[in-house]
Amino acid sequence: MEALVLEEAKRISLRPFSLPQVVGPRDVRIRIHTVGICGSDIHYYQHGRIGPFVVNEPMMLGH
């Protein structure tokens, strides 16, 4: 699977992303069909921060 990653303000990339193959007895695995980005994701993209929360390392976007 791939994840949309904010590398820094105004720079995103698609990166390979893998999940552990073992699922615990209290875990579930679901197949994701579609995700979206919200206003905070857009703000992080445009400015690299929201108030005191600064993107200092790559951050996965979308939910």
C-alpha positions as CSV (number, residue, x, y, z in Angstrom):
1,M,0.0,0.0,0.0
2,E,1.1,3.6,-0.4
3,A,0.7,6.6,2.0
4,L,0.6,10.3,1.1
5,V,3.4,11.8,3.1
6,L,4.0,15.5,3.8
7,E,7.8,15.8,3.5
8,E,7.8,19.6,4.3
9,A,5.6,22.6,3.5
10,K,4.4,22.3,-0.1
11,R,6.2,19.0,-0.8
12,I,4.4,15.7,-0.6
13,S,5.2,12.2,-1.9
14,L,3.6,8.8,-2.1
15,R,5.7,6.3,-0.1
16,P,5.3,2.6,0.2
17,F,3.8,1.7,3.6
18,S,3.4,-1.8,5.1
19,L,1.5,-3.0,8.1
20,P,2.5,-5.9,10.3
21,Q,1.3,-9.2,8.9
22,V,0.3,-10.6,12.4
23,V,-3.0,-9.3,13.8
24,G,-3.5,-9.7,17.5
25,P,-6.5,-11.3,19.1
26,R,-8.0,-7.8,19.9
27,D,-7.1,-6.3,16.5
28,V,-9.0,-6.1,13.2
29,R,-7.7,-5.5,9.7
30,I,-10.0,-3.6,7.3
31,R,-9.5,-2.9,3.6
32,I,-9.4,0.9,2.9
33,H,-11.1,1.9,-0.3
34,T,-11.1,5.7,-0.1
35,V,-9.6,8.3,2.2
36,G,-9.8,12.1,2.3
37,I,-7.8,15.0,3.4
38,C,-9.2,17.7,5.7
39,G,-8.6,21.3,6.2
40,S,-5.9,20.7,8.7
41,D,-4.0,18.5,6.2
42,I,-4.2,21.3,3.6
43,H,-3.0,23.8,6.2
44,Y,-0.1,21.6,7.1
45,Y,0.7,21.3,3.4
46,Q,0.6,25.0,2.8
47,H,2.3,26.2,5.9
48,G,4.1,23.2,7.5
49,R,2.4,24.0,10.8
50,I,-0.8,24.7,12.6
51,G,-0.2,27.0,15.5
52,P,2.4,25.5,17.8
53,F,2.3,22.1,16.0
54,V,5.2,22.2,13.5
55,V,6.0,19.4,11.0
56,N,9.6,18.6,11.9
57,E,9.7,15.2,10.1
58,P,7.6,13.4,7.4
59,M,4.0,13.1,8.4
60,M,1.3,10.8,6.9
61,L,-1.7,12.7,5.7
62,G,-5.3,11.6,5.2
63,H,-7.9,9.8,7.4
